[in-house]
Amino acid sequence: MKDRRTFLKQASLVGLAGLLPATTLLASDFKTNTLVNENSATKWADGSRLVVSLSMQFEAGGQPVNAESPFPQNMQKGFTDLPGETWYQYGYKEGIPRMLDNWDKFGVKVTSHMVGSAVLKNPGLAKEIVERGHEAAAHGMDWATQYTMPYETEKQFIKDGADAIKKVTGFQPVGYNANWLRRGTNTLDILQELGFKYHIDDLSRDEPFLLKVKGKDFAVIPYTIRCNDIVLIEGKNFSADQFVRQVILEFDQLYKESEKKRRQMSISFHDRIGGTPQMVAATTEILSYIQKHKGVSFKRKDEIAQMAYEDKSIIRE
């Protein structure tokens, strides 16, 4: 197990040799997420009983001036919320580095939904996320409201964000997440046209499914606002220990249901929230608990999408 400092020293010698663009998804490419016990009952083709998918939002640095923050939203016009900016800076200075070391500690790989402008502001960190084996997924070029955009404007907005990720990390994003999940009526058509494989802006199921978009299959990998730090912690609804309890309750129920049906559990962390010391400690407690259960695997969302495409029994809507 390597801490971040050791990793950075070694990575400087390796350069870009470890970058593997995900233009083509192959099940054989993903071998790092081993099962706790491969003999458990399952509805997943790879032998998993329950699949857990972790999200790590890389947004800090891409936010607009005077973006929402824990401080009162009462800044006078023409002035900048300087302490609010430092709250976002915490995300790339402390939050993501701390989470990266914790993912390594547990041997799990996550999906990082990256805002294009945040990636351009902190290219070294974006590159490190990919070099450490995590998926880079697109999250728009900035925090613009895309559901109001005309077709071609939205298409360029999505493409610009994905191109920024590809340019910096060498990883071609195949997954998409709109700002606050608020895609527009054209978004899925655009994603299909641009070669994306899945989106996550859907809360309707606890398992992946396929849609027909422009006459072709398109995967939906459901997201969560239940096990989500921005809703529960930053929304000031829960404390860190309550978050642990919430997520474990969710896991226990899905694990029970997974005896008879395909189940996926999602947990979401944001750079400036999930990367705080108390939340990484909470995450440690959660992951330690989950990994004690047989048949559980942790997968990136591009892996789940590929499994959905290959599974003839997958739900189609």
Disulfide bonds with the S-S distance in Angstrom:
none
